[in-house]
Amino acid sequence: MLGLTQSELAARSGITPRTITKAESGRPIPRQSAQAIAVALDVTFVEVVMRAVGTA
């Protein structure tokens, strides 16, 4: 979305790079982690979920 590396997004969101990797590969992550990603990217939680399921 913003051209961030996994490490940069992890640092911005306060979650681990491993969780970012899981999210990018479509594996389930905790809702709290998805919400943290949304805040870090300045998008809604729904946008994060829609991209994760491939509908955005």
SEVEXPA-467624 format. One record per residue (C-alpha): residue in three letters; y negated, x, z. Coordinates in steps of 0.05 Angstrom, whole numbers, plus 5000, padded with zeros to 4 digits. Example, Ala and Ser with C-alpha at 12.3 -4.5 7.8 and 13.67 -1.06 7.14 Angstrom:
ALA509052465156;SER502152735143;
% end
This chain:
MET500050005000;LEU495150535021;GLY498551164996;LEU500651375066;THR506651805080;GLN511951535127;SER509552015181;GLU502251785173;LEU504251055177;ALA508651195237;ALA502851545272;ARG497950975255;SER502850435278;GLY505750785339;ILE512850705315;THR517851235294;PRO518551505223;ARG525851275226;THR523550555236;ILE518950625176;THR524850885135;LYS529050295157;ALA523549805138;GLU522450115070;SER529950085055;GLY530149345072;ARG534049425137;PRO532048985195;ILE526849235244;PRO524248905308;ARG518748395298;GLN514148815343;SER515049405296;ALA513348975235;GLN507148715271;ALA505049435286;ILE505849615213;ALA501649015193;VAL496049225241;ALA496349945216;LEU495849725144;ASP490549195159;VAL494748635129;THR497948015159;PHE504848005189;VAL506847505135;GLU504848015081;VAL509348545112;VAL515148055116;MET514147805045;ARG514148515018;ALA520348675058;VAL524148105026;GLY521448254958;THR517247634946;ALA510347954945;
% end
